[in-house]
Amino acid sequence: MRYMLTYDLMESMRVTNQWMGASARAMCSYPALGLVANPLIQMTAAWGEVTERSFARMAAKPDWGINSIPGTDGRDHVVTQHIVVERPFGDLLRFDVQGRGPTGRKVLLVAPMSGHYATLLRKTVLSLLPDCDVYITDWHNARDIPVSKGKFDIEDYTLYLVDFLREMGPDTHVIAVCQPAPLALAATAYLAEEDPKAQPRTLTLIGGPIDPDAAATDVTDFGRRVTMGQLEKFVIQRVGFKYAGAGRMVYPGLQQLSSFMAMNAEKHAKAFADQIVRASKGEASDHDKHNVFYDEYLAVMDMTAEFYLSTVERIFKNREIARNVFVVDGKQVDIGKITTVAVKTVEGGKDDISAPGQCIAALDMLTGLPEEKKANYIEPEAGHYGIFAGKSWRNNIRPLVLEFIDANSDATPRKRTKPRLVEDPPVANVNV
């Protein structure tokens, strides 16, 4: 019971801060106070505005916000989303571009389950939509999943990917971003033995911890310093009474967010202080670069306890993928069985989460794959976020990934005759 009370205490603190921000904004916004020549009033109202917005975002799932894209015919085409496969812990979601035929590139984006929603890849989706038929793994917040739906660990995650790939068919191109890279590799190897016809054409692994020991980072050092008993004692809690998943053991999103923020505390503090000053001057807006970034960054989701603990123990501590001893549903998966799927790894030279060397380790494990079907690319100046959603992705990495897909596809991609989407507005200068 104390775990449920702790979870509810964190939620109560979040709601209290949201309420304090709303109260400060409202109280200091009365027109009569404009007669008082004291900048503290405007600063307090601005603090309240930023605080209310920030704490409110922590409990809400962001919208995809992708309504249309320009087509080769000079018209904007409406984009809708629909669920292709619905499962308790995550769905296979498709982005439909109305009035457009198949592009010849069917892409499955495997989103990470590491604290943020799949909408963290919104810009990745937006950049691919003009040229690809895009699907994505849309993982659910564990707090909203009743205990009666059972467990969800890394084996279940892998089997979800297997089912999604079977549904999409053999002409699929997989792009796995960060945390799911080793599991996407395992799912492909699983299909190579169990259902070869369902294997994807290509597998692109972006900044994933295939072998965490290949290059040490703060993330891998943490995994070695902390014991599993400590993790279970200090970070795992039970969902409180407010949500449908009451009683489920989780790694809470709010607790994950505190860890994210602590990694770059000074930069985050400066970003919020600067935003308060801008708001006090009337220079802030709903869609300025600060709000665009933090509306997504602060939106966190709970992870099932078994998924988090099995990730730390089996991927980072025991290195089961790196040692090629990973077991799924009682069957050991052999990465060497992948013989036809072209595999490309992408790394960022300044990635401080999955450092260069961790992802490329996958290529050495593919002993049954011809060398001509292996590729690697390092973006020298890119950090972790930049290799899948920043300028490095848009300008350098995305074109290379599309070329890799085309080189290993039977279909002829539809040629574009119009310019691509304009670049997204810059995000706050914070490493994630």
C-alpha positions in Angstrom: 0.0 0.0 0.0 2.9 2.4 0.8 3.8 2.3 -2.9 0.4 3.4 -4.0 0.5 6.2 -1.4 3.9 7.3 -2.7 2.6 7.4 -6.3 -0.4 9.4 -5.2 1.9 11.8 -3.3 3.9 12.5 -6.5 0.7 13.1 -8.4 -0.6 15.4 -5.6 2.6 17.4 -5.8 2.2 17.8 -9.5 -1.4 18.9 -9.2 -0.4 21.3 -6.4 2.3 23.0 -8.5 -0.1 23.2 -11.4 -2.7 24.9 -9.1 -0.1 27.3 -7.7 1.0 28.3 -11.1 -2.6 28.9 -12.3 -3.4 30.9 -9.1 -0.3 33.1 -9.5 -1.1 33.8 -13.1 -4.7 34.6 -12.4 -4.1 36.8 -9.3 -1.3 38.8 -10.9 -3.2 39.4 -14.2 -5.9 41.7 -12.8 -6.0 44.9 -15.0 -6.0 47.1 -11.8 -2.5 45.8 -11.0 -1.2 47.4 -14.2 -1.3 50.7 -12.2 1.4 49.4 -9.9 4.9 50.1 -11.2 6.4 46.9 -9.9 7.9 44.4 -12.4 7.5 41.7 -9.7 3.8 41.5 -10.6 4.5 40.7 -14.2 7.2 38.3 -13.3 5.0 36.5 -10.9 2.2 36.2 -13.5 4.8 34.9 -16.0 6.1 32.4 -13.5 2.6 31.2 -12.9 1.9 30.9 -16.7 5.1 28.8 -17.3 4.6 26.7 -14.2 1.0 25.9 -14.9 1.7 24.9 -18.5 4.7 22.8 -17.5 3.0 20.7 -14.8 -0.2 20.3 -16.8 1.8 18.8 -19.7 3.2 16.0 -17.4 -0.1 14.3 -17.3 -1.3 14.6 -20.8 -0.5 12.6 -23.9 0.5 15.0 -26.7 -1.4 15.0 -30.0 0.4 14.1 -33.2 -0.5 17.5 -34.7 0.1 16.2 -38.2 -2.9 17.3 -40.2 -1.6 17.6 -43.8 1.4 17.4 -46.0 2.1 19.0 -49.4 1.8 16.6 -52.4 3.5 16.4 -55.7 0.3 17.7 -57.3 0.7 21.1 -55.5 -2.1 20.4 -53.1 -2.1 19.8 -49.4 -3.2 16.2 -48.5 -5.0 15.5 -45.3 -3.3 13.1 -42.9 -5.3 10.8 -40.6 -4.2 8.1 -38.2 -5.9 4.8 -37.8 -5.1 1.7 -35.7 -4.1 -1.3 -37.7 -3.4 -3.7 -34.8 -4.8 -2.9 -31.4 -3.2 -4.5 -28.3 -3.4 -3.8 -24.6 0.1 -2.3 -24.2 0.5 -0.7 -27.6 -1.0 -0.4 -31.1 0.3 -0.5 -34.6 -0.7 3.0 -35.9 -0.8 4.0 -39.6 -0.6 7.5 -41.0 -2.9 7.7 -44.0 -2.3 10.4 -46.6 -5.6 11.0 -48.3 -5.7 11.1 -52.1 -2.2 9.6 -52.5 -1.3 6.2 -53.8 1.4 3.9 -52.4 4.9 5.4 -52.3 6.8 2.2 -52.7 8.3 2.6 -49.2 6.4 1.0 -46.4 8.2 2.0 -43.2 7.6 0.8 -39.6 9.0 3.3 -37.0 9.7 1.4 -33.8 9.3 4.1 -31.1 11.2 3.8 -27.8 9.4 2.9 -24.6 11.6 4.9 -22.3 9.5 7.5 -20.6 8.1 9.5 -23.5 5.2 8.8 -25.8 5.7 7.7 -29.4 4.9 11.4 -30.3 8.6 12.0 -29.5 9.1 10.9 -33.1 6.6 13.4 -34.5 9.3 15.2 -36.5 10.7 11.9 -37.7 7.2 10.9 -38.9 6.7 14.3 -40.5 10.0 14.1 -42.4 9.2 10.6 -43.8 5.5 11.1 -44.7 6.1 12.9 -48.1 8.2 9.9 -49.3 7.0 6.9 -47.3 3.9 5.0 -46.1 4.5 5.4 -42.4 3.5 3.1 -39.5 4.6 3.5 -35.9 4.4 1.5 -32.6 2.2 3.6 -30.4 2.9 2.4 -26.8 0.4 3.0 -24.0 0.8 4.5 -20.6 1.1 1.7 -18.1 -1.0 3.7 -15.6 -4.0 3.4 -17.8 -3.8 -0.4 -18.4 -5.7 -2.5 -15.8 -3.8 -5.2 -13.9 -6.1 -7.8 -15.5 -4.3 -7.3 -18.8 -1.2 -9.1 -17.5 2.5 -8.3 -17.6 4.6 -6.7 -20.3 8.4 -7.2 -20.4 11.1 -7.1 -23.1 10.0 -10.5 -24.4 6.4 -9.3 -24.8 7.7 -6.2 -26.5 9.7 -8.3 -28.9 6.6 -10.5 -29.7 4.5 -7.4 -30.3 7.1 -6.3 -33.0 6.9 -9.8 -34.5 3.1 -9.6 -34.7 3.2 -6.1 -36.2 5.7 -7.2 -38.9 3.5 -10.2 -39.7 0.6 -7.9 -40.2 2.5 -5.5 -42.4 4.1 -8.1 -44.7 7.5 -8.9 -46.1 8.0 -5.6 -48.0 8.4 -3.6 -44.8 11.4 -1.4 -43.9 12.0 -1.1 -40.1 13.6 2.0 -38.5 14.2 1.4 -34.8 15.1 4.4 -32.7 17.3 4.2 -29.6 16.0 1.8 -26.8 14.1 -0.7 -29.1 17.1 -1.2 -31.5 18.3 -4.5 -29.8 14.7 -5.8 -29.5 14.0 -4.9 -33.2 17.1 -6.9 -34.1 15.9 -9.8 -31.9 12.5 -9.7 -33.5 14.0 -9.9 -36.9 16.2 -12.9 -35.9 13.1 -14.5 -34.4 11.2 -14.2 -37.6 14.3 -15.5 -39.6 13.8 -18.9 -37.9 10.0 -19.0 -37.1 8.5 -17.2 -40.1 11.1 -16.2 -42.7 8.5 -14.8 -45.1 7.5 -12.1 -42.6 11.0 -10.7 -42.3 11.4 -7.0 -43.2 13.4 -5.9 -46.3 15.7 -3.6 -44.3 16.4 -2.9 -40.7 17.8 0.5 -39.7 19.0 0.8 -36.1 19.5 4.4 -34.9 21.5 5.1 -31.7 20.6 1.9 -29.9 22.4 0.0 -27.1 23.1 -3.2 -28.9 26.3 -3.7 -26.9 26.3 -1.2 -23.9 29.8 -2.2 -23.0 31.2 -1.1 -26.4 31.4 2.5 -25.2 30.6 3.6 -21.7 28.2 6.4 -20.9 26.5 7.7 -17.8 23.5 5.4 -18.7 25.6 2.3 -18.9 27.6 3.2 -15.8 24.4 3.7 -13.8 23.3 0.2 -14.9 26.4 -1.3 -13.5 26.5 0.7 -10.2 22.9 0.0 -9.1 21.8 -3.4 -8.1 18.4 -4.8 -9.2 17.3 -4.9 -5.5 18.0 -1.1 -5.2 16.0 -0.4 -8.4 13.0 -2.5 -7.1 13.2 -0.7 -3.8 13.7 2.9 -4.9 12.1 3.4 -8.3 9.3 0.9 -8.6 5.8 2.0 -7.3 2.2 1.0 -7.6 -0.2 3.1 -9.7 -2.4 5.1 -7.4 -6.2 5.2 -7.2 -6.8 7.8 -9.8 -6.0 5.7 -12.9 -7.4 2.5 -14.5 -4.1 0.7 -13.8 -4.4 1.1 -10.0 -2.2 -1.4 -8.3 0.0 -2.1 -11.3 3.8 -2.0 -10.5 5.4 0.7 -12.7 8.4 2.9 -13.1 6.5 6.2 -12.8 6.9 8.8 -15.6 7.3 11.6 -13.1 10.2 9.8 -11.5 11.7 9.2 -14.9 11.3 12.9 -15.8 13.2 13.9 -12.7 16.1 11.7 -13.8 16.0 13.2 -17.3 16.0 16.8 -16.0 18.9 16.0 -13.6 21.2 15.0 -16.4 21.2 18.6 -17.8 19.9 20.5 -14.8 21.7 23.8 -15.5 20.5 23.9 -19.1 16.9 23.2 -18.2 16.9 25.7 -15.4 18.2 28.4 -17.7 15.7 27.5 -20.4 12.8 27.9 -17.9 14.2 31.2 -16.4 14.6 32.6 -19.9 11.0 31.6 -20.8 9.7 33.4 -17.7 11.4 36.6 -18.7 10.0 36.3 -22.2 6.5 35.7 -20.9 6.8 38.7 -18.6 7.6 40.8 -21.7 4.8 39.4 -23.7 7.2 37.7 -26.1 6.2 34.1 -25.4 3.6 32.2 -27.5 2.0 28.8 -27.6 4.2 27.7 -30.4 7.5 29.3 -29.6 10.6 27.1 -29.6 10.5 26.6 -25.8 6.9 25.4 -25.7 7.2 23.3 -28.8 10.1 21.4 -27.2 8.9 21.2 -23.6 5.3 20.3 -24.4 6.8 17.1 -25.7 9.7 16.6 -23.3 7.6 17.0 -20.2 4.9 14.6 -21.3 5.9 11.4 -19.7 4.4 7.9 -19.4 4.7 5.2 -16.8 6.6 2.0 -17.8 5.6 -1.4 -16.5 8.0 -2.5 -13.8 8.8 -5.8 -15.5 9.7 -4.0 -18.7 12.1 -1.5 -17.0 13.7 -4.1 -14.8 14.1 -6.7 -17.5 15.7 -4.0 -19.8 18.2 -3.1 -17.2 19.0 -6.6 -16.2 19.0 -8.4 -19.6 20.1 -5.7 -22.0 22.5 -3.6 -19.9 23.8 -5.9 -17.1 23.7 -9.4 -18.7 24.1 -8.1 -22.3 22.0 -10.9 -23.6 21.6 -9.3 -27.0 25.3 -8.5 -27.3 26.2 -12.1 -26.2 23.6 -13.5 -28.6 21.9 -15.5 -25.8 18.6 -13.6 -25.7 15.5 -15.9 -25.1 12.0 -15.1 -26.3 9.1 -17.2 -25.1 11.4 -20.1 -24.2 13.3 -20.0 -27.5 16.9 -18.7 -27.8 17.2 -16.2 -30.6 20.2 -16.4 -32.9 21.2 -13.1 -34.5 23.4 -15.1 -37.0 20.2 -16.5 -38.6 19.5 -13.2 -40.3 20.7 -13.8 -43.8 18.5 -11.7 -46.2 17.6 -8.5 -44.3 19.8 -5.6 -45.1 20.9 -3.9 -41.9 22.2 -0.3 -41.4 23.3 1.3 -38.1 23.3 5.0 -37.5 25.2 6.7 -34.6 25.9 10.2 -33.4 29.4 11.3 -32.8 28.3 13.3 -29.7 25.7 10.9 -28.5 26.0 10.8 -24.7 23.3 8.2 -24.2 24.2 5.5 -26.8 27.7 6.4 -27.6 29.3 5.5 -31.0 30.3 1.8 -30.9 27.2 0.5 -29.1 25.0 0.3 -32.2 27.5 -0.7 -34.8 28.2 -3.8 -32.7 25.1 -5.3 -34.4 27.0 -5.7 -37.7 29.6 -8.0 -36.1 26.8 -10.2 -34.7 25.3 -10.7 -38.2 27.6 -13.6 -39.1 25.1 -15.0 -41.7 24.6 -11.7 -43.5 26.7 -10.8 -46.6 28.9 -7.8 -46.2 27.2 -6.0 -49.0 24.0 -6.0 -47.0 25.6 -4.2 -44.0 26.0 -0.5 -43.7 27.0 2.0 -41.0 26.9 5.8 -40.7 28.2 8.2 -38.0 27.0 11.8 -38.0 30.0 13.5 -36.4 28.4 16.5 -34.7 25.0 15.0 -33.8 23.8 14.2 -30.3 21.2 11.6 -29.4 18.2 13.7 -30.3 19.7 15.0 -33.5 20.2 11.6 -35.2 16.4 11.0 -35.4 14.7 14.4 -35.2 17.1 17.3 -35.6 18.9 19.0 -38.6 21.4 16.1 -38.8 18.5 13.7 -39.4 16.7 15.9 -41.9 19.7 17.0 -43.9 22.1 14.1 -43.8 20.7 10.9 -42.2 17.2 10.7 -43.7 18.4 10.9 -47.3 20.9 8.1 -46.6 18.3 5.9 -45.0 15.9 6.4 -47.9 18.7 5.5 -50.3 19.4 2.4 -48.3 15.7 1.4 -48.4 15.6 1.9 -52.1 18.7 -0.1 -52.7 17.2 -3.1 -51.0 13.6 -2.9 -52.3 11.9 -4.5 -55.2 9.4 -1.7 -55.6 10.2 1.5 -57.5 9.6 4.5 -55.2 7.3 7.2 -56.4 9.4 10.2 -57.6 8.8 13.5 -56.0 8.7 16.6 -58.2 8.0 19.2 -55.5 10.2 20.4 -52.7 10.0 18.6 -49.4 8.5 20.1 -46.3 10.2 23.2 -44.9 12.5 22.6 -42.0 10.9 22.4 -38.5 11.4 25.4 -36.2 14.4 25.0 -33.9 13.9 23.4 -30.5 15.3 24.5 -27.2 19.1 24.0 -26.8 18.8 21.0 -24.5 20.3 17.6 -24.9 17.9 14.8 -24.2 
